[in-house]
Amino acid sequence: MRVNCLFLAAILGLLLAPHLAHAQSAADISNPAVQAAASACADDIQKFCAGVQQGGGRIVRCLGANQSALSIGCKSSMLKAKSALGR
């Protein structure tokens, strides 16, 4: 399953919260752990944020607002990605 780059950015943004003002580097987005988190969270993004317009950090805010309801796989992958990024 190919994951949209915006999904990667959304997951990365969630991992970096509350520091969303910082730029996301291409190296972070290409990190295998971040890509795995994006794949693991794709269904959650569709489930909780399907009606949310992409851009402006709206997907990131949507995921953050639904963080307690995210799947275990999504949460676990996000923690691994956060660790891999040293955050």
TORMARDREN-844463 format. One record per atom (N, C-alpha, C): residue in one letter; atom name; x, y, z. Coordinates in nm, 2 decimals. Layout:
<rs>
   r    a       px       py       pz
   A   CA        X        Y        Z
...
</rs>
This chain:
<rs>
   r    a       px       py       pz
   M    N     0.08    -0.12     0.00
   M   CA     0.00     0.00     0.00
   M    C     0.09     0.12     0.00
   R    N     0.07     0.21    -0.09
   R   CA     0.15     0.33    -0.11
   R    C     0.09     0.44    -0.02
   V    N     0.17     0.50     0.06
   V   CA     0.12     0.60     0.15
   V    C     0.15     0.74     0.09
   N    N     0.05     0.82     0.09
   N   CA     0.06     0.96     0.04
   N    C     0.16     1.04     0.12
   C    N     0.24     1.12     0.06
   C   CA     0.33     1.20     0.13
   C    C     0.27     1.29     0.24
   L    N     0.15     1.33     0.21
   L   CA     0.08     1.42     0.31
   L    C     0.05     1.34     0.44
   F    N     0.02     1.20     0.42
   F   CA     0.01     1.12     0.54
   F    C     0.14     1.12     0.62
   L    N     0.25     1.11     0.55
   L   CA     0.38     1.11     0.62
   L    C     0.40     1.24     0.69
   A    N     0.37     1.35     0.63
   A   CA     0.38     1.48     0.69
   A    C     0.29     1.49     0.81
   A    N     0.17     1.44     0.80
   A   CA     0.07     1.44     0.91
   A    C     0.12     1.37     1.03
   I    N     0.17     1.25     1.01
   I   CA     0.23     1.17     1.12
   I    C     0.35     1.23     1.18
   L    N     0.44     1.28     1.09
   L   CA     0.56     1.35     1.14
   L    C     0.52     1.47     1.23
   G    N     0.42     1.54     1.18
   G   CA     0.37     1.66     1.25
   G    C     0.32     1.62     1.39
   L    N     0.24     1.51     1.39
   L   CA     0.19     1.47     1.52
   L    C     0.30     1.43     1.62
   L    N     0.40     1.37     1.56
   L   CA     0.52     1.33     1.64
   L    C     0.59     1.45     1.70
   L    N     0.59     1.55     1.63
   L   CA     0.67     1.67     1.67
   L    C     0.58     1.77     1.75
   A    N     0.45     1.74     1.77
   A   CA     0.37     1.83     1.85
   A    C     0.43     1.84     1.99
   P    N     0.43     1.95     2.05
   P   CA     0.37     2.08     2.01
   P    C     0.46     2.17     1.94
   H    N     0.56     2.12     1.88
   H   CA     0.66     2.20     1.80
   H    C     0.63     2.20     1.65
   L    N     0.50     2.22     1.62
   L   CA     0.46     2.22     1.48
   L    C     0.52     2.33     1.40
   A    N     0.57     2.43     1.46
   A   CA     0.62     2.55     1.38
   A    C     0.75     2.51     1.32
   H    N     0.82     2.41     1.37
   H   CA     0.95     2.37     1.31
   H    C     0.93     2.30     1.18
   A    N     1.02     2.33     1.08
   A   CA     1.01     2.26     0.95
   A    C     1.04     2.12     0.96
   Q    N     0.97     2.04     0.88
   Q   CA     0.99     1.90     0.87
   Q    C     1.10     1.87     0.76
   S    N     1.20     1.80     0.80
   S   CA     1.31     1.77     0.70
   S    C     1.28     1.65     0.62
   A    N     1.33     1.65     0.50
   A   CA     1.31     1.54     0.41
   A    C     1.37     1.41     0.47
   A    N     1.48     1.43     0.54
   A   CA     1.54     1.31     0.61
   A    C     1.44     1.25     0.71
   D    N     1.37     1.33     0.78
   D   CA     1.27     1.28     0.88
   D    C     1.16     1.20     0.80
   I    N     1.11     1.26     0.69
   I   CA     1.00     1.20     0.62
   I    C     1.04     1.07     0.55
   S    N     1.17     1.06     0.51
   S   CA     1.21     0.94     0.45
   S    C     1.26     0.83     0.55
   N    N     1.26     0.86     0.68
   N   CA     1.30     0.77     0.78
   N    C     1.20     0.65     0.78
   P    N     1.25     0.53     0.77
   P   CA     1.17     0.41     0.77
   P    C     1.07     0.40     0.88
   A    N     1.10     0.44     1.00
   A   CA     1.01     0.44     1.11
   A    C     0.89     0.53     1.09
   V    N     0.92     0.65     1.03
   V   CA     0.82     0.75     1.01
   V    C     0.73     0.69     0.90
   Q    N     0.78     0.63     0.80
   Q   CA     0.70     0.57     0.69
   Q    C     0.62     0.46     0.75
   A    N     0.67     0.38     0.84
   A   CA     0.59     0.27     0.90
   A    C     0.48     0.33     0.98
   A    N     0.50     0.44     1.05
   A   CA     0.40     0.50     1.13
   A    C     0.29     0.55     1.03
   A    N     0.33     0.61     0.92
   A   CA     0.23     0.66     0.83
   A    C     0.14     0.55     0.77
   S    N     0.20     0.44     0.74
   S   CA     0.13     0.32     0.70
   S    C     0.03     0.27     0.80
   A    N     0.09     0.26     0.93
   A   CA     0.01     0.21     1.04
   A    C    -0.11     0.30     1.07
   C    N    -0.10     0.43     1.04
   C   CA    -0.20     0.52     1.08
   C    C    -0.29     0.56     0.97
   A    N    -0.27     0.51     0.85
   A   CA    -0.35     0.55     0.73
   A    C    -0.50     0.52     0.75
   D    N    -0.53     0.41     0.81
   D   CA    -0.67     0.38     0.84
   D    C    -0.73     0.48     0.94
   D    N    -0.65     0.51     1.04
   D   CA    -0.70     0.61     1.14
   D    C    -0.72     0.75     1.08
   I    N    -0.63     0.78     0.99
   I   CA    -0.65     0.91     0.92
   I    C    -0.78     0.91     0.84
   Q    N    -0.80     0.80     0.77
   Q   CA    -0.92     0.79     0.69
   Q    C    -1.05     0.79     0.78
   K    N    -1.04     0.71     0.90
   K   CA    -1.15     0.70     0.99
   K    C    -1.19     0.83     1.06
   F    N    -1.09     0.90     1.11
   F   CA    -1.11     1.01     1.19
   F    C    -1.10     1.15     1.12
   C    N    -1.03     1.15     1.01
   C   CA    -1.01     1.28     0.94
   C    C    -1.05     1.28     0.79
   A    N    -1.14     1.19     0.75
   A   CA    -1.17     1.18     0.61
   A    C    -1.23     1.31     0.56
   G    N    -1.31     1.38     0.64
   G   CA    -1.37     1.51     0.60
   G    C    -1.29     1.63     0.62
   V    N    -1.17     1.61     0.66
   V   CA    -1.08     1.72     0.69
   V    C    -1.00     1.76     0.57
   Q    N    -1.00     1.89     0.53
   Q   CA    -0.92     1.93     0.42
   Q    C    -0.78     1.93     0.45
   Q    N    -0.70     1.87     0.36
   Q   CA    -0.55     1.86     0.38
   Q    C    -0.49     2.00     0.37
   G    N    -0.38     2.02     0.44
   G   CA    -0.31     2.14     0.44
   G    C    -0.33     2.23     0.57
   G    N    -0.23     2.31     0.59
   G   CA    -0.24     2.40     0.71
   G    C    -0.24     2.33     0.84
   G    N    -0.19     2.21     0.85
   G   CA    -0.19     2.13     0.97
   G    C    -0.32     2.08     1.02
   R    N    -0.42     2.08     0.93
   R   CA    -0.55     2.03     0.98
   R    C    -0.56     1.88     1.01
   I    N    -0.49     1.80     0.93
   I   CA    -0.49     1.66     0.95
   I    C    -0.41     1.63     1.08
   V    N    -0.31     1.70     1.11
   V   CA    -0.23     1.69     1.23
   V    C    -0.32     1.72     1.35
   R    N    -0.39     1.83     1.34
   R   CA    -0.48     1.87     1.45
   R    C    -0.59     1.76     1.47
   C    N    -0.64     1.71     1.36
   C   CA    -0.75     1.61     1.37
   C    C    -0.69     1.48     1.44
   L    N    -0.58     1.44     1.40
   L   CA    -0.52     1.32     1.47
   L    C    -0.49     1.35     1.62
   G    N    -0.44     1.47     1.64
   G   CA    -0.42     1.50     1.78
   G    C    -0.55     1.50     1.87
   A    N    -0.66     1.55     1.81
   A   CA    -0.79     1.56     1.87
   A    C    -0.84     1.42     1.90
   N    N    -0.80     1.32     1.82
   N   CA    -0.85     1.19     1.83
   N    C    -0.75     1.09     1.88
   Q    N    -0.64     1.14     1.94
   Q   CA    -0.53     1.06     1.98
   Q    C    -0.57     0.94     2.07
   S    N    -0.66     0.97     2.16
   S   CA    -0.70     0.86     2.25
   S    C    -0.78     0.75     2.18
   A    N    -0.83     0.77     2.07
   A   CA    -0.91     0.67     1.99
   A    C    -0.83     0.61     1.88
   L    N    -0.70     0.65     1.86
   L   CA    -0.62     0.59     1.75
   L    C    -0.60     0.44     1.78
   S    N    -0.58     0.37     1.68
   S   CA    -0.55     0.22     1.69
   S    C    -0.42     0.20     1.77
   I    N    -0.41     0.09     1.83
   I   CA    -0.29     0.05     1.90
   I    C    -0.17     0.05     1.81
   G    N    -0.19    -0.01     1.69
   G   CA    -0.08    -0.01     1.59
   G    C    -0.03     0.12     1.55
   C    N    -0.12     0.22     1.54
   C   CA    -0.08     0.35     1.50
   C    C    -0.01     0.42     1.62
   K    N    -0.06     0.41     1.74
   K   CA     0.01     0.46     1.85
   K    C     0.15     0.41     1.87
   S    N     0.16     0.27     1.86
   S   CA     0.29     0.21     1.88
   S    C     0.39     0.25     1.77
   S    N     0.34     0.26     1.65
   S   CA     0.43     0.30     1.54
   S    C     0.48     0.44     1.56
   M    N     0.39     0.53     1.61
   M   CA     0.42     0.67     1.63
   M    C     0.53     0.68     1.74
   L    N     0.52     0.60     1.84
   L   CA     0.62     0.60     1.95
   L    C     0.75     0.55     1.90
   K    N     0.75     0.45     1.81
   K   CA     0.88     0.40     1.75
   K    C     0.94     0.51     1.66
   A    N     0.86     0.58     1.58
   A   CA     0.91     0.68     1.50
   A    C     0.96     0.80     1.58
   K    N     0.89     0.83     1.68
   K   CA     0.94     0.94     1.77
   K    C     1.08     0.91     1.83
   S    N     1.09     0.78     1.87
   S   CA     1.22     0.74     1.92
   S    C     1.33     0.74     1.82
   A    N     1.29     0.69     1.70
   A   CA     1.39     0.69     1.59
   A    C     1.44     0.83     1.55
   L    N     1.35     0.92     1.57
   L   CA     1.39     1.06     1.54
   L    C     1.46     1.13     1.65
   G    N     1.47     1.06     1.76
   G   CA     1.53     1.12     1.88
   G    C     1.46     1.23     1.95
   R    N     1.32     1.21     1.95
   R   CA     1.24     1.32     2.01
   R    C     1.16     1.26     2.13
</rs>
